[in-house]
């Protein structure tokens, strides 16, 4: 296996060829924030939080902003993960996420265990500099066990990917476009009416916020379980069950 | 049919009643594509003579073609609008009947394809394109020869050539003009590209809003297949190349190449990060060459003339807005903007003056009147904070508020954002809210600095070209017309 050496925040890191910048940074214990990324699912580079400044790749010296989750490390790359420019982008992105939905932590099932909430703390968002939009969004409680509150959805599409790539049911997809985008079940039917749903709950396990939840959960009771997905993917990939 | 009357029945003249004239006529008329100065339409031509059939004010057209011709007005070939053009891509547009392959063949269509197939040297074709310095006419200006060479060098027996005909910028209709007026030039260009890079399958991704272009492309593809210029064993050679038409569903973002690929594959038209580039992993995972309509349209002319005579080439523009004469024109690359918007188009309406020229649509910016001597080429326009773009050119006179213009384009990008990445999905909404606040005279200095900083974030952080360039109309007007913004702040101060 060939190896390449790159420099992340003035630190030399050697990784196998084909490693993404996100993996390389995490191996070196350099944290890069992510929301749409989840180990075990394909990367879509949609949340833009993992943008890093990259120079020295392809002979280009001028730093370019690239999503660490989909960029492969190459020999001689120089990566900066926390410049003021990146920190400004991350804070603005989190503000944009908060202002486009209706995120009321105090009454949320995921309060205290929410990746979006944690991200706001991590990027130092103590308030939003942009105005809240208070969109009119629905809640789908048609499923027997689970609920979907569109007010809390950040369109990371983890549910879409886990259902398609791991469960193979493809219950979820994205409907409409732009600001009108929303997660849809089936062909835009109520979730409970979609026969393809296997009721496995993987979408609920991977949802970073309180958008997908167990109906039995009340305030602060929802915990995400991405490790269940990762154990399953590991078992399938390596034909070995070690939860 | 040499001196037969030619009547433009393409979209613009059609909307001015050209088809009704055709119905009320006994004389033989050849239906042709765009003749150029659309604002004078309906247009007809006889030999070298160009006739405007436009009725005088308060009069109506026709009702018969004879009556319209009796009152027609000749547009002299010496007029700058016609004289200063150099028609390479549009050479046969307005001359041939786009529905008749025999007419196109008699005017030289497919001769370059035949010559290329006879010479049987793909790398020589690529070398010619590379030496010509031709750059992509879709907006970004990537060197065409380099793109072709990259796809040609990809391993694998199956490759794809895609024509991006999803012309979506407001005020842009150059590609529509070629597809409606001379579709065989496009097909020939694509077939030559397919031969050069080794592709067997082609797609034209055309927007649904162009029904006439779709109809004429369908006719042209079928005729080219019948005559052996497309399909298997083209012109008796070993080369096969089939073209399929794919009609868009109204999403502007599908002009972005990765979204376009998804849409061709039958998936949701959303962009994905690059790399991998389409040259490596394109339609159905195959190495794919994607060029714009006008880029392919350049190829037959380039091969016909040779690199030296082709020179810097040309650019087709669709000129609209506050000008006396608007329409489609093809000018030599490097023509000063002033020549186009003042000399050729006659300048702003009487009593007004040109304030700016918007190029590149929602991804572009404004050139202020003070910089009109800038030559139109990729690098000069980029230095001014705009882009060449695909060729839409909107002239704005001194009655225009540039903040209003910026808000229009941001509203467009907001509407057309696919919603995949958050900076574009939500950032464009916030940008429009800020601009509306300024326009409604409720803004303050803090809003202006927030507008600027949010513009940079959206441009830096968005996933694809749509979001990355969406703030450009704002940044460009802030750069050249900051006084329009400051005036609104002052008015807001007075209102408070």
Contacts between the chains, C-beta under 8 A, distances in Angstrom:
chain1	res1	chain2	res2	distance
A	44	B	272	7.5
A	44	B	420	7.4
A	45	B	272	7.7
A	45	B	273	4.5
A	45	B	421	7.6
A	45	B	463	6.2
A	46	B	420	5.2
A	46	B	421	5.0
A	46	B	422	7.3
A	46	B	463	6.8
A	47	B	421	7.4
A	47	B	422	6.2
A	48	B	421	5.6
A	48	B	422	6.3
A	48	B	423	5.8
A	48	B	461	4.6
A	48	B	462	7.5
A	48	B	463	7.0
A	51	B	460	7.8
A	51	B	461	6.1
A	65	B	460	5.6
A	65	B	461	7.0
A	67	B	273	6.0
A	67	B	463	7.8
A	70	B	273	4.9
A	85	B	460	7.3
A	88	B	453	7.6
A	88	B	457	6.7
A	89	B	423	7.9
A	89	B	457	5.5
A	89	B	460	6.1
A	89	B	461	4.8
A	92	B	423	7.6
A	92	B	427	7.8
A	92	B	454	6.9
A	92	B	457	4.6
A	92	B	461	7.6
A	93	B	422	5.6
A	93	B	423	6.4
A	93	B	457	7.8
A	93	B	461	6.5
A	96	B	422	5.3
A	96	B	423	6.8
A	96	B	426	4.1
A	96	B	427	6.0
A	96	B	430	6.9
A	97	B	422	5.9
A	97	B	426	7.3
A	99	B	426	7.0
A	99	B	430	7.2
A	100	B	422	7.7
A	100	B	425	7.3
A	100	B	426	4.3
A	100	B	429	7.3
A	129	B	450	6.7
A	130	B	430	5.2
A	130	B	450	7.7
A	130	B	454	7.6
A	131	B	430	7.8
A	131	B	433	6.9
A	133	B	429	7.1
A	154	B	422	7.7
A	155	B	419	6.9
A	155	B	422	7.7
A	155	B	425	7.5
A	173	B	268	7.6
A	174	B	268	6.9
A	174	B	419	7.2
A	174	B	420	8.0
A	176	B	419	7.3
A	177	B	251	6.8
A	177	B	253	7.8
A	177	B	416	7.8
A	177	B	417	6.9
A	177	B	418	5.3
A	177	B	419	5.1
A	178	B	414	6.4
A	178	B	415	6.5
A	178	B	416	6.9
A	178	B	417	3.9
A	178	B	418	6.7
A	178	B	419	4.7
A	178	B	425	5.9
A	178	B	428	7.7
A	179	B	414	6.8
A	179	B	417	7.3
A	179	B	419	7.0
A	179	B	425	6.1
A	179	B	426	6.9
A	179	B	429	5.2
A	180	B	419	7.3
A	181	B	418	8.0
A	181	B	419	3.4
A	181	B	425	6.6
